[in-house]
């Protein structure tokens, strides 16, 4: 699932830097996501929401103008990686 997203072919000539941000809906992760998008990265958020809320992603989208793919999963579960 995540590898498919990262390996997705881009039809444009320019290179797009893609990052999977773990904990991207948390306080530090959400600020990191905004900074990465502003720096030109395409960010995918991977979070289990144990200490965050999915509504944070809506606010990130308002700030950056970009909707980020979300992988709602736990890194401790190898099957979801």
C-alpha positions in Angstrom: 0.0 0.0 0.0 2.6 2.6 1.1 5.3 1.3 -1.3 2.8 1.5 -4.2 2.3 5.2 -3.3 6.0 5.9 -3.1 6.8 4.1 -6.3 3.9 5.6 -8.3 5.3 6.9 -11.6 5.1 10.6 -12.2 4.0 11.7 -15.7 5.8 15.1 -15.6 9.4 15.8 -16.5 10.4 17.3 -13.2 11.4 15.2 -10.2 9.1 15.3 -7.2 10.6 14.5 -3.9 8.2 12.3 -1.9 8.3 11.7 1.9 6.3 9.4 4.1 6.0 11.3 7.4 5.3 9.1 10.4 3.3 10.8 13.1 2.3 13.5 10.6 -0.9 14.3 12.5 0.8 15.1 15.8 2.1 18.4 16.9 5.7 18.1 15.7 4.6 16.0 12.7 2.0 18.5 11.5 4.5 21.4 11.6 7.0 19.3 9.8 4.4 18.4 7.2 3.7 22.1 6.5 7.4 22.9 6.3 8.1 20.0 3.9 5.2 21.0 1.6 6.4 24.6 1.5 9.9 23.3 0.6 8.4 21.5 -2.4 8.0 18.0 -1.1 5.0 15.7 -1.7 4.1 14.4 1.8 2.2 11.3 2.7 1.1 11.0 6.3 1.4 7.7 8.2 -0.2 7.9 11.7 -2.1 5.7 14.1 -3.8 8.7 15.8 -2.8 7.5 19.3 -1.9 11.0 20.3 -3.4 13.1 17.6 -6.6 13.8 15.6 -7.4 13.3 11.9 -8.9 16.8 11.8 -5.3 18.1 11.9 -4.9 17.0 8.3 -7.8 19.3 7.3 -6.0 22.2 8.9 -2.7 21.3 7.1 -4.6 21.3 3.8 -6.0 24.8 4.6 -2.5 26.1 5.3 -0.7 24.4 2.4 -3.4 24.1 -0.2 -2.4 20.5 -0.6 -4.3 17.3 0.4 -2.0 14.7 1.7 -2.5 11.0 1.3 -3.2 9.4 4.7 -2.2 5.9 5.8 -4.0 5.2 9.1 -1.8 2.5 10.6 0.6 1.6 13.3 4.4 1.1 12.6 4.4 -1.6 15.2 2.3 -3.7 12.9 4.6 -5.1 10.2 1.6 -6.0 8.0 0.7 -2.4 7.5 4.1 -1.2 6.5 
